[in-house]
Structures are given as structure tokens and as C-alpha cells.
Amino acid sequence: MSELDELKSKFRAVMERVDSACERAGRSSADVTLVAVSKTHPAEMIRALYEEGHRHFGENYVQEWQDKRDFLPADICWHFIGHLQSNKARYIADDMHLIHSVDRKSVMKKLNRRSDAKVDVLLQVNTGNDQAKGGVDPDGLPALLEGMVDNYPSLVPRGVMTIPPFGEPIETTRGHFSDLRETFETARAWVEEHHPELLDGFEHISMGMTADFEEAIEEGATIVRVGTAIFGARD
Ligand SMILES: *Cc1c(COP(=O)(O)O)cnc(C)c1O
């Protein structure tokens, strides 16, 4: 099998696992978006999955994404999932379908500078209280959300995202997923009370990677971010 055929077959296998997890959880596959995390992998691999009909891809590094994007179709829905530095934020504001990793005011301020265009964002939550990871403390989420809606009107809150600590037993990770789901419900109640006009769009829970995307779907993920299981190991 050629390298690209192998890629396509791995991709289809992941899609099937997503479908089965949805079925187990009694959810519709249409409610879960698979983001194929293509960081460190070349544009031709992204194009191969694009030709299979896939549109959602995730990238972590601004420069790498810019280099690849220029060679790829304009209707790809790019998801920025990396740690976001405020000095790079303005380069991605216009062309991302969704920015998953917004967790502080300095980044919001830079993203908001494009005042005419709306920018869809998720708020990153540190469910694991893990010092090594970004994200707002679950208790601090409503205040951060309020600060964003009041001060940065270009930013549209679409939900929450988490990266649990690595290497923990799957049942511990599942606990982080259910914590994020609860944090989401609390935030959604806040939105309903204070900004009902934003409620319809506040719908996403981004969680689950190669090691745990099926558990994440069972716990309510609407977006899973899968790299290694599709593209193979990164160098
Ligand atoms: C790299 C990355 C992924 C994909 O991880 P895999 O384990 O390769 O599936 C998902 N989410 C984030 C935030 C990442 O940085």
C-alpha cells in the first residue's frame, strides 16, 4: 500500500471508531466533529484526506499552518488547537474556523482587534489543575466568559476545550471529561441567563485525542482532536 493509501485507510478506521462510540453513547454521528490533527505532517497528506471529503483539520503552530495553508483549498475548516501566544494571535484571527485554546485576556484582546469580523472561540479549561498546561480554572470560567463578552465583542464563545494530563489511567481521564462536561453546563446556564442571544452557538465540548477519543464521545464531546491514529507518529 502506498503511504497515502495507508493514511486514507487509517482515517476511515478512526471515522468508524467515532461512529461506533456515538452508537454506544446513543448519540448521532452528526453531533461529533472529527478534527484531523495534522501538525508536523505535510500538506500533501492533508490534501489526500481533503480528497476523501474531509474538511476539518487542526494545527498547533502559526508559522507551520501558514506555510501549509497556501498550498491547500480555501474551504478547509482550520482549527487552531495549540498554545496561543498573544503576539501571534492576530495572524490567525481571520482564517480559523474555530480557535480552541483561548484562556486569557491578553490573547482575547489581540484576537478582538479585527473588530468587523467575528471570531469563533472555545475557552480552554484546565480540568486537571495541571501547572504544565494552559487553561482557566473551572471556577474561573464564568468570570473569564463575562470579561470576554463585555470587552471583546468580536469574539463569539462557542464552548469549551480541555487537554487532560497525559499518561493517566483511562478512568482518571474520563473523570476530567465529565468535569469538563459539567463546567460546560454551568457556563451554558450562565450564557442563557446573561446573553441568551449567544446560547444557540454555545454548543461545543472539545475533548479527546488518539488515546481517549472514544471515552470523550461517551462523556459528551462534540469535537474530538485526533492526530497520531490518523497520520501516524510525529517525529
Ligand atoms: C497534538 C494534539 C492533539 C492530537 O494528539 P494525538 O494524541 O496525536 O491524537 C490533540 N489536541 C491537542 C491540543 C494537541 O496538541
The ligand as an SDF file (V2000), in Angstrom:
LIG
                    3D

 15 15  0  0  0  0  0  0  0  0999 V2000
   -1.3370   17.2140   19.1190 C   0  0  0  0  0  0  0  0  0  0  0  0
   -2.6520   17.4590   19.7430 C   0  0  0  0  0  0  0  0  0  0  0  0
   -3.7200   16.5710   19.5540 C   0  0  0  0  0  0  0  0  0  0  0  0
   -3.6040   15.2460   18.8160 C   0  0  0  0  0  0  0  0  0  0  0  0
   -2.9520   14.3250   19.6470 O   0  0  0  0  0  0  0  0  0  0  0  0
   -2.8340   12.7720   19.2380 P   0  0  0  0  0  0  0  0  0  0  0  0
   -2.5370   12.1090   20.5400 O   0  0  0  0  0  0  0  0  0  0  0  0
   -1.7310   12.6710   18.2510 O   0  0  0  0  0  0  0  0  0  0  0  0
   -4.1390   12.3550   18.6890 O   0  0  0  0  0  0  0  0  0  0  0  0
   -4.9460   16.9150   20.0950 C   0  0  0  0  0  0  0  0  0  0  0  0
   -5.1230   18.0570   20.8050 N   0  0  0  0  0  0  0  0  0  0  0  0
   -4.1140   18.9100   21.0220 C   0  0  0  0  0  0  0  0  0  0  0  0
   -4.3640   20.1480   21.8080 C   0  0  0  0  0  0  0  0  0  0  0  0
   -2.8480   18.6380   20.5250 C   0  0  0  0  0  0  0  0  0  0  0  0
   -1.8440   19.4940   20.7740 O   0  0  0  0  0  0  0  0  0  0  0  0
  1  2  1  0
  2  3  1  0
  2 14  2  0
  3  4  1  0
  3 10  2  0
  4  5  1  0
  5  6  1  0
  6  7  2  0
  6  8  1  0
  6  9  1  0
 10 11  1  0
 11 12  2  0
 12 13  1  0
 12 14  1  0
 14 15  1  0
M  END
$$$$
